[in-house]
């Protein structure tokens, strides 16, 4: 039964990672036509600095890995629990 709880925790952590990734998307690089230098006319008070593309991709890949491993642990844990319960019923039946 512990396997089911660990799997559920991993699924919840994966969902939290998806939420974190969606709250920090990669920033747009081509905001100014000055070749990467800061624009003097642009208002920087509303600039959102997100994750880099690599960090964003790694966070989403990690989130998918947590969700998939968590779901597999929950499924195998429930199958094992169901098998243990079926074995107990068969042994107790005369």
C-alpha positions, -999 to 999 in steps of 0.1 A, spaced: 0 0 0 30 23 6 38 20 -32 4 35 -40 10 65 -17 45 71 -31 31 70 -66 3 94 -57 29 118 -42 50 116 -74 19 124 -95 12 154 -74 48 166 -76 46 162 -114 15 183 -116 32 209 -94 61 209 -118 38 215 -148 22 244 -129 56 259 -122 67 255 -158 36 272 -171 41 301 -147 76 307 -160 75 302 -198 106 312 -218 109 349 -226 109 362 -261 144 371 -272 136 393 -302 119 422 -283 141 448 -299 157 453 -333 190 466 -320 208 433 -322 204 422 -286 211 456 -269 185 471 -247 159 494 -264 159 529 -250 122 535 -259 109 502 -244 92 502 -210 110 475 -189 85 477 -160 64 449 -174 91 426 -188 87 390 -176 119 371 -172 111 335 -177 131 303 -177 156 296 -205 144 273 -232 166 245 -219 154 248 -183 118 250 -194 121 219 -215 139 200 -187 113 210 -162 85 198 -184 104 165 -192 109 160 -154 72 167 -148 62 141 -174 87 116 -159 72 121 -124 37 117 -136 44 86 -156 64 69 -129 38 79 -103 10 64 -123 29 32 -129 36 29 -92 -1 35 -83 -12 9 -109 13 -18 -99 6 -11 -62 -31 -15 -67 -26 -47 -87 -4 -61 -59 -29 -50 -32 -58 -66 -52 -37 -98 -56 -30 -100 -19 -66 -95 -11 -76 -122 -36 -50 -146 -21 -64 -141 14 -99 -148 3 -89 -180 -15 -70 -192 16 -98 -185 40 -124 -203 18 -127 -240 29 
